[in-house]
């Protein structure tokens, strides 16, 4: 089957990230192995929905969550859409498939106090402390994704213009403004970064003590370690800081469209998942301001 052509299509035309491509490849290979073993079929273009249904049932029996199964099916749907596009099939066997029901996944953001405590507790007397504090600040004040932070290059930082450029999903570039305090800390960090690099050929902003580009699991550990000291929340990750950024802006009355642009979302629907945490704030404003709730003399 034309997996390589499909993956090339996702990479070159859809601009999917390496991690996303790996996930698609793994899902398709897993499905292909199941179809070969259960039905002795090597051509996925000949697979029908009943066979796909058997695969779904087997995943459920293995204890795979509905959310994960839906993701795998999403990969399969994309593949069959590609086969339609290349005229290998006329109809997708998943055309009428309905996603499995999943429980609403509520992400609990960090509080403003928790973030303030972390920033105050980080020792910035050495390079790593200075770097880690800046990482927390950028996540919280810009709402960027983990991979976006890792891929920031020094040339993407404009201290005079007070903004950074980041490459989001599908290689879409956006410009994010920087707060005055972050600009000062960025300048200090960049100066310190220059003293530890043995080669100026490393283009990435965030590096290790050895001058090597940071990797995703290390950035996750940095955030998890610092916030574990001040927060009892179950999930403590870079994404929760992104979530906190959006939630706190909305709580302060920020326009939903503006938050959408800052986050790099392609639609308002993706941004609206953050609004549920603003309901309590909206409720307070509603009760305080609405004339029907005001006491009359």
C-alpha positions as CSV (number, residue, x, y, z in Angstrom):
1,X,0.0,0.0,0.0
2,X,1.2,3.6,-0.7
3,X,2.0,4.5,2.8
4,X,5.2,6.4,1.8
5,X,3.2,8.5,-0.8
6,X,0.5,9.3,1.8
7,X,3.1,10.3,4.4
8,X,4.9,12.5,1.8
9,X,1.5,14.1,1.1
10,X,1.0,14.8,4.8
11,X,4.5,16.2,5.2
12,X,4.8,18.3,2.0
13,X,1.2,19.4,1.4
14,X,-0.4,19.3,4.8
15,X,2.8,20.4,6.6
16,X,2.3,18.0,9.5
17,X,5.0,17.7,12.2
18,X,7.4,14.7,12.5
19,X,5.6,13.6,15.6
20,X,2.2,13.6,13.8
21,X,3.6,11.7,10.9
22,X,5.0,9.1,13.2
23,X,1.6,8.7,14.8
24,X,-0.2,8.3,11.4
25,X,2.4,5.7,10.3
26,X,2.1,3.7,13.5
27,X,-1.7,3.7,13.3
28,X,-1.7,2.6,9.7
29,X,0.8,-0.2,10.2
30,X,-1.1,-1.5,13.2
31,X,-4.3,-1.6,11.2
32,X,-2.6,-3.2,8.2
33,X,-1.1,-5.9,10.4
34,X,-4.5,-6.7,11.9
35,X,-6.2,-6.9,8.5
36,X,-3.5,-9.2,7.2
37,X,-3.6,-11.5,10.2
38,X,-7.4,-11.6,10.6
39,X,-8.5,-11.5,6.9
40,X,-5.4,-12.4,5.0
41,X,-5.9,-9.1,3.1
42,X,-2.8,-7.1,2.0
43,X,-4.7,-4.5,0.0
44,X,-6.3,-1.9,2.3
45,X,-8.2,-0.4,-0.6
46,X,-10.4,-3.6,-0.6
47,X,-11.2,-3.4,3.1
48,X,-14.8,-2.9,4.1
49,X,-16.4,-1.3,7.2
50,X,-17.2,-4.6,8.8
51,X,-13.5,-5.5,8.9
52,X,-12.7,-2.1,10.3
53,X,-15.4,-2.6,12.9
54,X,-13.6,-5.8,13.9
55,X,-10.4,-3.9,14.4
56,X,-12.3,-1.3,16.6
57,X,-13.8,-4.2,18.7
58,X,-10.3,-5.7,19.2
59,X,-8.9,-2.4,20.4
60,X,-11.8,-2.0,22.9
61,X,-11.1,-5.6,24.1
62,X,-7.4,-4.6,24.6
63,X,-8.5,-1.8,26.9
64,X,-7.6,1.0,24.5
65,X,-9.5,4.2,25.4
66,X,-12.3,5.6,23.2
67,X,-10.3,8.8,22.7
68,X,-7.2,6.8,21.5
69,X,-9.4,4.7,19.2
70,X,-11.0,7.9,17.7
71,X,-7.5,9.2,17.0
72,X,-6.5,6.0,15.2
73,X,-9.7,6.1,13.2
74,X,-8.9,9.7,12.3
75,X,-5.6,8.5,10.8
76,X,-7.4,5.8,8.9
77,X,-10.0,8.3,7.6
78,X,-7.3,10.6,6.3
79,X,-5.6,7.7,4.5
80,X,-8.8,6.7,2.8
81,X,-9.5,10.3,1.8
82,X,-6.0,10.2,0.2
83,X,-6.9,7.1,-1.7
84,X,-10.0,8.8,-3.0
85,X,-7.9,11.8,-4.0
86,X,-5.5,9.5,-5.9
87,X,-8.5,7.6,-7.5
88,X,-7.5,4.3,-5.9
89,X,-11.0,4.0,-4.3
90,X,-14.3,5.6,-5.1
91,X,-15.9,5.5,-1.6
92,X,-14.3,5.5,1.8
93,X,-15.3,2.5,4.0
94,X,-15.4,5.0,6.9
95,X,-17.7,7.5,5.2
96,X,-20.6,6.8,7.6
97,X,-18.6,6.0,10.7
98,X,-19.4,7.9,13.9
99,X,-16.8,8.6,16.5
100,X,-17.0,6.7,19.8
101,X,-18.3,8.7,22.7
102,X,-15.7,10.1,25.0
103,X,-15.9,11.8,28.4
104,X,-15.3,15.5,28.4
105,X,-11.6,16.1,29.2
106,X,-11.3,19.1,31.5
107,X,-7.9,20.7,31.8
108,X,-7.4,22.5,35.1
109,X,-5.2,25.5,34.6
110,X,-2.6,26.7,37.2
111,X,-3.8,29.6,39.3
112,X,-2.1,33.0,39.1
113,X,-0.7,32.4,42.6
114,X,0.9,29.1,41.6
115,X,2.6,30.6,38.6
116,X,3.8,33.6,40.7
117,X,5.2,31.2,43.3
118,X,7.1,29.2,40.7
119,X,8.6,32.3,39.1
120,X,9.7,33.6,42.5
121,X,11.2,30.3,43.6
122,X,13.4,29.7,40.6
123,X,17.1,30.5,41.4
124,X,18.4,32.5,38.5
125,X,22.0,32.8,39.8
126,X,23.2,30.2,37.2
127,X,22.5,29.7,33.5
128,X,20.0,26.8,33.8
129,X,17.9,28.7,36.4
130,X,17.9,31.8,34.2
131,X,16.8,29.6,31.2
132,X,14.1,27.7,33.2
133,X,12.5,30.9,34.5
134,X,12.4,32.3,31.0
135,X,10.8,29.1,29.7
136,X,8.1,29.3,32.3
137,X,7.6,33.0,31.5
138,X,7.3,32.5,27.7
139,X,4.8,29.6,28.1
140,X,2.6,31.7,30.4
141,X,2.9,35.1,28.7
142,X,2.7,33.9,25.1
143,X,0.7,30.7,25.1
144,X,3.1,29.0,22.7
145,X,3.2,25.2,22.3
146,X,6.1,23.1,23.6
147,X,7.5,22.3,20.1
148,X,7.1,26.0,19.2
149,X,9.3,27.0,22.1
150,X,11.9,24.4,21.4
151,X,12.1,25.5,17.7
152,X,12.5,29.3,18.4
153,X,15.7,30.6,16.9
154,X,17.6,33.6,18.1
155,X,16.9,35.3,14.9
156,X,13.2,34.9,15.6
157,X,13.5,37.2,18.6
158,X,13.1,40.9,18.0
159,X,13.8,42.7,21.2
160,X,13.5,46.2,19.6
161,X,10.2,45.2,18.0
162,X,9.1,43.5,21.2
163,X,7.9,40.3,19.6
164,X,8.9,36.7,18.7
165,X,8.1,34.7,15.6
166,X,7.0,31.1,16.0
167,X,6.2,28.3,13.6
168,X,3.0,26.6,14.5
169,X,1.1,23.7,13.2
170,X,1.5,23.1,9.4
171,X,4.4,25.5,9.4
172,X,2.1,28.5,9.9
173,X,4.1,31.5,11.2
174,X,2.7,33.9,13.7
175,X,4.0,37.0,15.6
176,X,3.5,37.2,19.3
177,X,4.1,40.4,21.4
178,X,6.3,40.3,24.4
179,X,5.7,41.9,27.8
180,X,8.3,44.4,29.0
181,X,9.5,42.2,31.9
182,X,10.0,39.2,29.5
183,X,12.0,41.4,27.1
184,X,14.4,42.3,29.8
185,X,14.8,38.7,30.9
186,X,15.3,37.6,27.3
187,X,18.1,40.0,26.8
188,X,19.8,38.8,29.9
189,X,19.4,35.2,28.9
190,X,20.7,35.8,25.4
191,X,23.8,37.5,26.8
192,X,24.4,34.5,29.2
193,X,23.7,32.0,26.4
194,X,26.5,33.5,24.3
195,X,29.1,32.8,27.1
196,X,28.4,29.0,27.2
197,X,28.3,28.3,23.4
198,X,31.5,26.9,22.0
199,X,30.0,27.4,18.5
200,X,27.8,30.2,17.3
201,X,26.4,27.8,14.7
202,X,23.7,26.7,17.2
203,X,20.7,28.7,16.0
204,X,18.2,27.7,18.7
205,X,17.3,30.1,21.5
206,X,17.0,27.5,24.2
207,X,20.0,25.3,24.8
208,X,21.4,23.0,27.5
209,X,24.4,23.9,29.6
210,X,26.4,22.1,26.9
211,X,25.0,24.3,24.2
212,X,22.7,21.6,22.7
213,X,19.1,22.3,21.5
214,X,16.6,21.3,24.2
215,X,14.3,18.3,23.5
216,X,10.6,17.9,24.4
217,X,10.8,15.5,27.3
218,X,13.4,17.8,29.1
219,X,11.1,20.8,28.7
220,X,8.2,18.7,30.1
221,X,10.4,17.7,33.1
222,X,11.4,21.3,33.7
223,X,7.8,22.5,34.0
224,X,6.6,19.4,35.9
225,X,9.5,19.6,38.5
226,X,8.9,23.3,39.3
227,X,5.1,23.1,39.5
228,X,5.2,19.9,41.5
229,X,6.6,22.1,44.4
230,X,3.7,24.5,44.5
231,X,0.7,22.7,42.9
232,X,-1.3,19.6,43.8
233,X,-2.9,19.4,40.3
234,X,-2.7,16.0,38.6
235,X,-1.3,17.3,35.3
236,X,1.6,19.7,35.3
237,X,2.9,20.3,31.8
238,X,3.7,22.9,29.2
239,X,0.2,22.5,27.8
240,X,-1.3,23.4,31.2
241,X,0.7,26.7,31.1
242,X,-0.7,27.3,27.6
243,X,-4.1,26.6,29.0
244,X,-3.5,28.9,31.9
245,X,-2.5,31.7,29.5
246,X,-5.7,31.5,27.6
247,X,-7.9,31.1,30.6
248,X,-6.4,34.0,32.5
249,X,-6.7,36.3,29.5
250,X,-10.4,35.3,29.0
251,X,-11.0,35.8,32.7
252,X,-9.7,39.3,32.4
253,X,-12.1,40.1,29.5
254,X,-9.8,39.4,26.5
255,X,-11.6,39.1,23.2
256,X,-12.0,35.4,22.1
257,X,-10.8,36.2,18.6
258,X,-7.6,37.8,19.9
259,X,-6.8,34.8,22.1
260,X,-7.5,32.6,19.0
261,X,-4.8,34.5,17.1
262,X,-2.3,34.4,19.9
263,X,-2.7,30.6,20.3
264,X,-2.4,30.0,16.6
265,X,-5.8,28.2,16.3
266,X,-7.3,27.8,12.9
267,X,-10.9,28.1,14.2
268,X,-12.8,29.6,17.2
269,X,-14.1,26.1,18.1
270,X,-10.5,25.1,19.2
271,X,-10.2,28.2,21.4
272,X,-13.7,27.8,22.9
273,X,-12.5,24.8,24.9
274,X,-10.7,27.2,27.2
275,X,-13.9,29.3,28.0
276,X,-15.4,26.8,30.5
277,X,-12.9,27.9,33.1
278,X,-14.1,31.5,32.6
279,X,-17.7,30.7,33.5
280,X,-17.2,31.3,37.2
281,X,-15.7,34.7,36.4
282,X,-18.5,35.5,34.0
283,X,-21.0,34.4,36.6
284,X,-19.6,36.9,39.1
285,X,-19.8,39.7,36.6
286,X,-23.3,38.7,35.6
287,X,-24.6,38.7,39.1
288,X,-22.9,41.9,40.1
289,X,-23.9,43.9,37.0
290,X,-27.4,42.6,35.9
291,X,-30.1,45.0,37.0
292,X,-32.5,42.2,38.0
293,X,-30.0,41.1,40.6
294,X,-29.5,44.5,42.2
295,X,-31.3,45.2,45.4
296,X,-33.7,48.1,45.3
297,X,-34.4,50.5,48.2
